Amino acid sequence: MGEYRVWMRGCWQGEVDQVLYELSLWQQRLGRPPSDASEQDPRRVVAKTIAYLEHNRSRLDYPAYRRQGMPVTTAWR
């Protein structure tokens, strides 16, 4: 769980490339998920996370959004 917090903090601080690098190392250690892997399989979770971050990298500039006073979440209270 410690890595998850570090990666979330990294994304929040605008270090998406570093997070992707670290996740890619995890994917190498775990291996690629087989086609029949469950949604909870760590190999699939890491692969889906990498795909999400790569696809949304241009929209994950949270430091710039905060400087501009823009909302950074859709989960309003």
C-alpha positions in Angstrom: 0.0 0.0 0.0 3.0 2.3 0.5 3.8 2.4 -3.2 0.2 3.4 -4.0 0.5 6.5 -1.7 3.8 7.5 -3.3 2.4 7.1 -6.8 -0.7 9.1 -5.9 1.4 11.9 -4.4 3.6 11.8 -7.5 0.6 12.3 -9.8 -0.7 15.1 -7.5 2.7 16.8 -7.7 2.8 16.5 -11.5 5.4 13.7 -11.7 3.3 11.4 -13.9 6.3 10.3 -16.0 8.2 9.1 -12.8 5.1 7.2 -11.7 4.8 5.6 -15.1 8.4 4.6 -14.9 8.0 3.0 -11.5 4.8 1.2 -12.6 6.6 -0.1 -15.6 9.2 -1.6 -13.3 6.4 -3.3 -11.3 4.9 -4.6 -14.5 8.2 -6.1 -15.5 8.5 -7.8 -12.1 5.0 -9.1 -12.1 4.8 -9.9 -15.8 2.0 -9.1 -18.3 -1.5 -10.3 -17.4 -2.8 -13.3 -19.2 -6.0 -12.9 -21.2 -7.9 -14.8 -18.5 -6.6 -12.8 -15.5 -9.2 -11.5 -13.1 -9.8 -7.8 -12.7 -8.2 -8.1 -9.2 -5.0 -9.7 -10.6 -2.1 -7.4 -9.7 -0.8 -7.8 -13.2 -4.0 -6.5 -14.7 -4.4 -3.7 -12.1 -0.9 -2.4 -13.0 -1.4 -2.7 -16.7 -4.8 -0.9 -16.5 -3.2 1.8 -14.4 -0.4 2.3 -16.8 -2.8 2.5 -19.7 -5.0 5.1 -17.9 -2.0 7.3 -17.0 -0.6 7.1 -20.5 -3.9 7.9 -22.1 -4.7 10.8 -19.7 -1.1 12.2 -19.2 -1.9 15.5 -20.8 -4.8 16.0 -18.4 -3.0 15.2 -15.2 -1.2 18.6 -14.7 -2.6 19.0 -11.2 0.0 21.6 -10.1 -1.0 23.9 -13.0 -4.7 23.4 -12.3 -4.2 24.3 -8.6 -2.2 27.5 -9.6 -5.0 28.5 -11.8 -7.6 27.9 -9.1 -9.3 25.2 -11.1 -11.1 22.3 -9.5 -9.0 19.1 -9.5 -11.8 16.7 -8.5 -15.4 16.0 -9.5 -16.1 14.7 -6.0 -17.6 17.9 -4.5 -19.0 17.7 -1.0 
